[in-house]
Amino acid sequence: VDGAGSIWFYDFNAKVNHRFDNNSQILFSFYSNYDYYKKVTQRYGNTNISTLNWGSTTASLRYNKAFNNKLFGKATIVYSSFKYRISGESILTQKGEKIKNSYVLSNSIRDVGIKTSLEYAYSPSFTQRIGLEHTFHLISPGQLEITKDNVEQDVSFNQNVKIYSQESALFLENEI
């Protein structure tokens, strides 16, 4: 089958809000997607398969509290991830033997964070916010796998490397 392929897209979205009373509420949101593309070509005993797939997920949970008509607080927990994978495969049949050459390249990023803030409305025309946030990052860059003539190759390019980092911020904001 020359030029056969498939493509599909998946998305899911959800939100839930709950108000405990007039002064406090909790909000949850979630989004996920996964997309996929594959193409297969066959010619003269050679089969080529190319694929590309990617996806992301994000979720947040936020709590809002009004302490009085001028002071408000927020606390948020956030999760997000993104990954993709590109692959190519060639299978050549020679004298009844199948010879496989292929590659797979994949990457991913994952974050988990928390943010808190207080907001004080001095007047309708002047508001001040102060807050703190912290995020943990996990990055898996360029994971590469190669097969040549049916043998997996020893590839040292970022093999199973994971990069961990953290980011923090303290902020003060004036809205006039």
Phi, psi and omega in degrees: 000110181271123175083013178288150179191178177211154178212139175206158183228138179230131177221141176221134183225134178214144176218139176222131177236140176224127178259118179286318176201190181292347185248354182212145178208159177236141183230132177236134175225149183214137175218137177216142174218153176212124183236149189214138176222136178217136177228134180237129174233143178229130178208131172050046178079006180247130178245128176243132180233125177240134177225151175217122174221149183207157180196161178214156177219139174217142179215147176216147176230120184233139175244127178248138179221127173261113181281326172201192184283359179239336185246126182230146178232151177221141173226130184227137171246132185231140174230138174211150176211150176217138176211153173214160182216129176241134178216154176219141182219135177234125179241115181253129177259117179232123179051043177079357180256137178265128179246124185250132170233133182204165172216152174220126177238125180225149179220153175206154176223134178225134180231142171227129184216165176224143179219134175231147179207154172238142181231130179238123180263100179293321179204173177299339182253002179215119179230143179235137179236143173223143182194176182219141174218152179214136182229136173259130180246141171230117183241129175242092186272138167049053174288120187238132175234134181228137173239129179231125181051049177070008182241126176294132182270147176279102182249123182262003181293099176054027183299118178056026176282134175233131180252121178254133175212166179225153181221132179231152178211144171239130183227152174224127186228135175247130176245116183247000000 
